Amino acid sequence: MPARIPVAATHCIFTPVAYKVSIHYQDDFMSSTVLSQHSHTESKSRQFWQGTVAMLPLSVAVLPWGLLAGSFAIDAGLNPFESQALSAILFAGSAQLVATGMIKAGAGLMTMLITTLFITSRHFLYSVSMRSKISPLPARWRLALGFLLTDELFALCGQQSAQQFNRWYALGAGLSFYLIWNLATLVGIIAGSYIPALNELGLEFAVAATFIAIVVPNIKSLPVVVSVVVALLLSVGLTVLRVDGSLMIASVGAMLAGYATEQLQGGQA
């Protein structure tokens, strides 16, 4: 009959082995956890820089526009701090140019606020369009991306599905654009203070060029084509006829035409 090993002896034999095995698996677990965390951090960083790079062409295109915003503000009588604050807080190119023009013309505060509201009202549509992607995010993300939401960021992320959308990608794109816009404004403020007649160099074409770069790649459906054509015809025609508020009328008309076309397409389907 084989000798039986006492329980205490068995415990003495297997305890060191079990300890080594447990340490081995703990090390493996800790290593995999660290690698997972590192991979997650690396993924966020990669998405952030991918967004920055994707926004770069539009950021470069907006440089003359930023120069114009800074020089216009100085020309309107704002001091350098106020001029920079306008870009840092308002962060809306077309609204800034109109606002500084109205300041120079001596318009009242309420008139400027109402005009700015109308000019930037398209951002309500952007927000509604991106609601399904932004609303699940924490409040700090919604506030940050809401502040950074521009025509350029919407052009980059607005067409993405909820599955494709990445908050770090959007943050990289929006934040890089914000920094470059403010840097361009600073250069415009300095240049506007020392270079005479900077506003006469034709930099305002950058506004049209930027919107062309945003709109043209998105002309892929009949409603969009109709909107663009109606906006073009109304804006040119009403401007020639010297109708007040021609751009506002053209914008509203284009939106209504695009919406009507989309509804007709849906009804026919």
C-alpha positions in Angstrom: 0.0 0.0 0.0 1.5 3.3 -1.0 2.5 5.7 1.7 0.0 8.5 2.2 1.4 12.1 2.2 0.1 14.1 5.2 -2.1 17.0 4.4 0.3 19.4 6.1 3.1 18.1 3.8 0.9 18.5 0.8 0.2 22.1 1.8 3.9 22.8 2.2 4.6 21.4 -1.2 1.8 23.2 -3.2 1.8 26.6 -1.4 5.0 27.9 -2.9 3.9 26.6 -6.3 0.5 28.2 -6.0 2.1 31.5 -4.8 4.4 31.6 -7.8 1.5 30.9 -10.1 -0.6 33.6 -8.5 2.2 36.1 -8.8 2.7 35.1 -12.4 -0.9 35.7 -13.3 -1.0 39.0 -11.2 2.0 40.2 -13.2 0.3 39.2 -16.5 -2.9 40.9 -15.4 -1.1 44.1 -14.4 0.9 44.1 -17.6 -2.2 43.7 -19.7 -4.0 46.4 -17.7 -1.1 48.9 -18.2 -0.9 48.0 -21.9 -4.7 48.5 -22.2 -4.6 51.9 -20.5 -1.6 52.9 -22.7 -3.4 51.8 -25.8 -6.5 53.7 -24.8 -4.5 56.9 -24.1 -2.6 56.4 -27.4 -5.9 56.0 -29.3 -7.2 59.3 -27.8 -4.0 61.1 -28.7 -4.1 59.6 -32.2 -7.7 60.7 -32.8 -6.9 64.2 -31.5 -4.0 64.6 -33.9 -6.0 63.1 -36.8 -8.6 65.7 -36.2 -6.0 68.5 -36.1 -4.4 67.3 -39.4 -7.8 67.0 -41.1 -8.7 70.5 -40.1 -5.3 71.9 -41.3 -6.4 72.9 -44.9 -9.4 74.9 -43.6 -7.2 76.4 -40.8 -4.7 77.6 -43.4 -7.5 78.9 -45.6 -8.9 81.0 -42.8 -5.6 82.8 -42.0 -6.4 85.8 -44.2 -9.8 86.0 -42.7 -8.3 86.1 -39.2 -5.9 88.8 -40.3 -8.9 90.8 -41.6 -10.8 90.3 -38.4 -7.9 91.7 -36.3 -7.2 94.6 -38.5 -10.9 95.5 -38.9 -11.3 95.6 -35.1 -8.3 98.0 -34.8 -9.7 100.1 -37.6 -13.1 100.3 -35.8 -11.4 101.9 -32.8 -11.1 98.9 -30.5 -7.9 98.5 -28.5 -5.7 95.4 -29.0 -7.1 93.6 -25.9 -10.8 94.2 -27.0 -9.9 93.1 -30.5 -8.4 89.8 -29.3 -11.2 89.2 -26.9 -13.7 89.5 -29.7 -12.0 86.5 -31.4 -11.5 84.6 -28.2 -15.0 85.0 -26.9 -17.3 85.5 -29.9 -15.3 83.2 -32.2 -17.4 83.8 -35.3 -15.7 85.2 -38.3 -18.6 86.6 -40.3 -20.3 88.0 -37.2 -17.1 89.6 -36.1 -16.6 91.4 -39.4 -20.2 92.7 -39.4 -20.0 93.7 -35.7 -16.8 95.6 -36.1 -18.3 97.4 -39.2 -21.3 98.3 -37.1 -19.1 99.6 -34.3 -17.3 101.8 -36.7 -20.6 103.1 -38.1 -21.8 103.9 -34.5 -24.7 101.3 -34.4 -26.4 100.6 -31.1 -25.7 97.6 -29.0 -29.1 96.0 -29.4 -28.9 96.3 -33.2 -25.5 94.6 -33.2 -26.8 91.8 -30.9 -29.8 91.1 -33.1 -27.7 91.2 -36.3 -25.2 88.8 -34.7 -28.0 86.5 -33.7 -29.3 86.3 -37.2 -25.9 85.8 -38.8 -25.0 83.0 -36.4 -28.5 81.4 -36.3 -27.2 78.7 -38.7 -25.4 77.2 -35.7 -28.8 76.2 -34.3 -29.2 74.0 -37.4 -25.7 72.6 -36.9 -26.5 71.8 -33.3 -29.7 70.0 -34.1 -28.0 68.0 -36.9 -25.2 66.9 -34.5 -27.5 66.3 -31.5 -27.5 62.5 -31.7 -23.7 62.5 -31.6 -23.1 65.2 -28.9 -26.0 64.6 -26.5 -24.7 61.3 -25.1 -21.5 63.0 -24.0 -20.9 64.4 -20.5 -21.8 68.1 -19.9 -18.2 69.3 -20.1 -17.8 67.8 -23.6 -21.1 69.2 -24.8 -20.1 72.7 -23.6 -16.6 72.4 -25.1 -17.7 71.1 -28.5 -20.7 73.5 -28.6 -18.3 76.4 -28.2 -15.9 75.1 -30.8 -18.7 74.4 -33.3 -18.1 76.4 -36.5 -18.9 76.0 -40.2 -15.5 74.3 -40.6 -16.0 71.8 -37.7 -19.5 71.0 -39.0 -18.2 70.4 -42.5 -15.7 68.0 -41.0 -17.8 66.1 -38.5 -21.4 66.9 -39.5 -21.5 64.2 -42.2 -20.2 61.5 -39.9 -22.5 58.8 -38.5 -22.9 58.4 -34.7 -20.6 55.3 -35.0 -17.9 57.2 -36.9 -18.0 60.3 -34.6 -15.2 60.5 -32.1 -15.1 63.2 -29.4 -11.3 63.4 -29.4 -11.1 63.8 -33.2 -13.7 66.6 -33.0 -11.8 68.3 -30.1 -8.5 68.1 -32.0 -10.2 69.7 -35.1 -12.1 72.4 -33.2 -9.4 73.4 -30.8 -6.6 73.6 -33.4 -8.9 75.8 -35.6 -9.7 78.0 -32.5 -6.0 78.5 -31.7 -5.0 79.3 -35.4 -8.0 81.7 -35.7 -6.9 83.6 -32.6 -3.2 83.6 -33.7 -4.2 85.0 -37.1 -6.3 87.6 -35.3 -3.3 88.6 -33.2 -1.1 89.0 -36.3 -3.9 91.1 -37.8 -4.1 93.3 -34.7 -0.3 93.9 -34.9 -0.4 94.4 -38.6 -3.4 96.7 -38.5 -1.6 98.9 -35.9 1.5 99.4 -38.0 0.6 98.7 -41.7 -1.7 101.4 -43.3 -4.5 100.4 -45.6 -4.2 96.7 -44.7 -8.0 96.4 -45.2 -7.6 97.4 -48.9 -5.4 94.4 -49.8 -8.4 92.2 -50.9 -8.2 89.8 -47.9 -12.0 89.7 -47.7 -11.9 87.2 -50.6 -10.7 84.7 -48.0 -14.3 84.7 -46.6 -15.7 83.6 -49.9 -12.9 81.1 -50.5 -13.4 79.4 -47.2 -17.1 78.9 -47.7 -16.5 77.7 -51.3 -14.1 75.1 -49.8 -16.8 74.0 -47.3 -19.8 74.0 -49.6 -18.5 72.5 -52.8 -17.5 69.0 -51.4 -21.0 68.7 -49.9 -23.0 69.3 -53.1 -24.0 65.7 -53.5 -27.8 65.8 -53.5 -30.6 67.6 -55.3 -31.8 69.6 -52.3 -28.3 71.0 -51.7 -27.9 71.9 -55.4 -31.2 73.7 -55.3 -30.2 75.6 -52.1 -26.9 76.7 -53.6 -28.5 77.8 -56.9 -31.3 79.7 -55.2 -28.8 81.4 -52.7 -26.6 82.5 -55.7 -29.5 83.9 -57.8 -31.2 85.7 -54.9 -28.0 87.2 -53.4 -26.8 88.5 -56.8 -30.2 89.6 -58.0 -31.2 91.4 -54.7 -27.8 93.0 -54.4 -28.0 94.4 -57.9 -31.5 95.7 -57.1 -30.0 97.2 -53.9 -32.5 95.5 -51.6 -31.7 95.9 -47.9 -30.9 92.6 -46.2 -30.3 90.8 -49.5 -28.0 88.2 -48.0 -30.4 87.4 -45.2 -33.3 87.0 -47.6 -31.1 84.9 -49.9 -30.1 82.6 -47.0 -33.7 82.1 -45.8 -34.9 81.5 -49.4 -32.2 79.0 -50.1 -33.1 77.0 -46.9 -36.8 77.0 -47.7 -36.0 75.9 -51.3 -33.8 73.1 -50.1 -36.3 72.0 -47.5 -39.2 72.0 -50.1 -37.1 70.0 -52.6 -36.3 67.4 -49.9 -40.0 67.1 -49.0 -40.9 66.6 -52.6 -38.3 63.9 -53.0 -39.6 62.2 -50.0 -43.2 62.4 -51.2 -42.2 60.9 -54.6 -40.3 58.1 -52.9 
